[in-house]
Amino acid sequence: MPVSASPALVQTSRVEPLADAHRGEALAFLAERPLHTVIMAGLLRQHGPAVPAPAGDFYACRDAEGRLEGLALVGRATMFEARHARAVAALAERARRCASVRMIMGEADGLHHFLERYAAGVQPPRLSCRQFFYGFSRPSGDEAAADLRQAAPADLEQIVAAHARMCLEETGVDPLAEDPEGFRRRCASRVERGKVWTLIERGELIFKAEVLTETPAATYVEGVWVSPAHRFKGHGRRCWAALSRALLERAPTFCGFVNAKNAAALNFYEGVGGIAFGAYDKVYL
């Protein structure tokens, strides 16, 4: 999110709910940076201005002449894309009025400016983390796992347990304690829509990866997990090889984040051909 400097954050921008009639305009704005905006663009394409899970709403920021200069998805998971510092400030002001915000994510520099305006009068974040954004445009050269497949409903409980463990490790909050029904419902929806890829051997979940959003330009993948009992045995590389072939048949690139403190995951992404596209920060409230 390149943000041009402004000599003074004079409020010349207005923020309003994104109308469905302006969805095409918003998608064109996001398409100017198709990889960095793949999450927002994918959710907007799939759901329109109101996203059901995690719940949030799109807001448009316009300059004095009505030109679109920023977009934000404001809700439990909040993110934004803006061209000017004044738009970042205006979107942060709008997010501050939303009581359901639990996480805010953005490119490191842009998030710093967003939080300066958002944090006034708001409790400081309880946790923050740096993540690196990787893109993949070529299939992995490793031997592909022939038995990687899209998850079936019978796999749901193992997927829920694995994903909940990942969330707890990253955020310090157990989603099965905080919102068990909602968390299971979101996991089940991804399984039903064919968005979860798994390797299961003798009834045990060995590997999983989840597709959150898709656009014509890219696919966004998260929740990549290998069972602790089966790590360092080549399962991850074989499954990644199969996954990369499947996803690159649908879009020219797929991408995802890696926690900057996870040395093993960083080495893995580098080893399977990932290209780093920048640093992002997440804050949890």
N, C-alpha and C positions, 0 to 999 in steps of 0.2 A: 504494500500500500504506500506508494510514494506520495508524501504529503508536502505540498509546497508551503514554504514559510509565509507567514503573514505578519506585517509590521505590528498589527494590533488585532486582537480577536474581537473586533467590533461585530456585534451580532447582526450580520446582513443575511444570514441564512435562516430558512424556516424548515421545520421538521413536521411532517404529517404522515399519517398511515399510508402505506403504499396501496393505491387502488388497483384492483385486478385489471382494469383497463390499461394500466401503465406497466403491466408485467413485461411486455416486450421491450419497452424502453429500459427497464431495470436489467433485464437479461443482456441487452446490448452493452450497457454500462459495465456489467460484470465480465462480459466476454473480452473486454480490453485487456484483462489479465486472467486468462482462462484457468491456469493452474492454481494461482493463489486464491481464486474465488470459487473453486470447485464445490466446496461445501455449501455456501450460500446459494450459488446458482442451481445446484442439484436440488436443494430443498425447495427453492422457489419454483422450479420447473415441475416438481412432483406435486406440491401442495398448494401453490399459490401464496398470497400474502400472509395467510395464517397457517402456521406449522403446528400439527397436533402433538408431536412427540420428538424431542422434548419441547414442550409448548413454548411458542414464541410468535411474535408478529414482526413483519417487515415494516420499516419506516424509511421514507425518502427524505433526503435533505436537498433543498433547492436554493439557488442563489436569488438575488433580487429580481433577476429577469426570468426566473422559473426554470433555469437549467439544472439538471440533476448533477449534484456534485458529491453525493454520498449516499450510502445505503447501510442500514443496520438491521440485523435480526436481533430483536430484544426479547429476552425471556430467560428461562432457566439457564440455557447456554447462549450467551450473547457474543456476537461477532460483528465486524463492520468493515466497510471498504469506502475510503474517502480520498478525494483529490486535494483538499485544502485543510489547513489547520482549523479554520473556522467551522468546517463541516464536522471534523472530529469533535470539536468542542460542543457543537449543537447536538450531535448524536449522543454524546456522553451525558449531556443534560437530560435528554429524553430517557436514557437508560436509568438514570438515577431515580426517576419517578416510578420505576417498575419494581414492585416488592418481591417478585419471584426470581430475580437474578441470583444465580448461584455460582456461575463461572463466566469469566470474560476472557476471550482469546483474541490475539492480534499480533501482527508483526512487531518485533521488539520496540522499534522507535515509535511507531504509531500508537501502540498500547500505552507507552509512557505518557504521551500527550492526552490520550483518552482518560487515563486514570487521574491525571492532574485535575481535570474538570469533574470527573465522576466522584472522586473520593471526598470532596468537600461535604462534611457533615455525615459521611457514611463510615461505618466501622471498617477499620483496615482489613485487608485480606488475611485470611487465616493461613493461606498456603499459596506459594507461587512456584512455577517451574519453567525452565527454558526447554524448548523443543526445537529440533531441526526438521525441516521440511524436505523430503526426498521425492524425486520423480523417477519413473522407470519407463523407458520407451523401447526397450529390447527384451526379448525373452531371456530368462536366465539360461546359461549354458549347461547347468547341471542336469543329471538324469532326473526325469520327471516322475513323480509318484503317480502311477497308473490308477491308483484307487482313491485319489482325491476326488471328492464329490460334493455337490450341494447338500446341505443338511436336510434331514427328514424330521418330521414332528417327534419321532421316537428319540431323537438325539437332544431334545430341548433341555432336559434337566442338566445334562452334562455341560451344555453350552452356557446355561444360566450360571452354574457354579463357577465355571472358568472365567466368564466375563465379570462376574461379581468380584472374584479374587483380584482381577486386574484393576478394577475400579478402586477397591480398597487400598491396594498398593500405591496407586497414583494419587488418590485424593484424601486418603485417611478416613473415608466414609464407606460403610458397608451398605450398598443399595438394597440388599436383602433384609436389612434391619430398618432402613429408612423408609423404603417404599416397595415392599416385596411384590405386591400385585402389579403395580405399574411397571416395575423392572422386568418381571416375567412377561408381561404383555408386550413390551417393546422388543424383547428378545424373540418372542413367538412370532411377532409380525415380520421380523427380518427373515426368520426361517421360512415362513409361509410364502414370502415373496422371492425366495431363492437367492437371498443376499448373503448367506453364510456358507462358507466352504470348509469342509472338514476331512480329516483322515481319521478313520475309526478302525481299530484292529482288535479283534476278539472282544468286541463290545466296549472298548475303552477309547475315549477321545484322546488322540495324540496331538493333533494340530487343528487350529481353527483360524480363520480370517473372515472379516465381515466387511461387506460393501455398504457404506453409508449413503453415498450419493453418486450419481452418474450424469455426465453431460456429453454432448458430442465430442468435446475436446479431451475429456479425462474422466477417470474413475477414482474415487477416493476410498481408500481402504483403511480400516482401523481394527483394533482388537486382535492383532496377530499374536498368537499364543502357541507355545509348545508345552506339553505336559512336563513338569519338573522332573518326573521319573524317566523321561525319554529325551532329555536334552543332550546335545553333543554326540548324537548318534547319526546325524545326517538327515533326520526327518524334516527339519526346517528347510533345508536347501532343496530337497526333492519335492516337497510340497510347494515351495515358492516357484520352482521351475514349472510345475503344472499350472499353478495359479496365474503366473505371468502369461503363459500361452493363452489361457482362457480369457483373461481380461483384455489383452491386447487385440483380440479378435473383435472387441466391442468398442474400443476407443484407442487412439494412438498413444496414450500415456495413462499410467495409473500412478498414484502418489499416496503418501502417508507421512505421519510424524513419528519421530523417535525422541524419547526423553534424553536430554543432553548428558544425564548422569548414567545412562544405561550403556556402558561400554560394549557389552556383548552385542546388543541390538545394533549399535552404530557400526561395529565391525561387520556384522551380518549384512546390513544394508549396503555398505561399501563393497562387500565381497560379491554381492549379487547384481552389481551394476548400477546402484543408485547414484543419482546426481543431486547434490545439495542445492536447494533453491532459497535458502535463507533461514534465519532464526525467528522463532515465534515465542511469545510468552503466554502463559495461562495463569490466571489468578482465580483462586477459589475463595468464596466469601462465606 
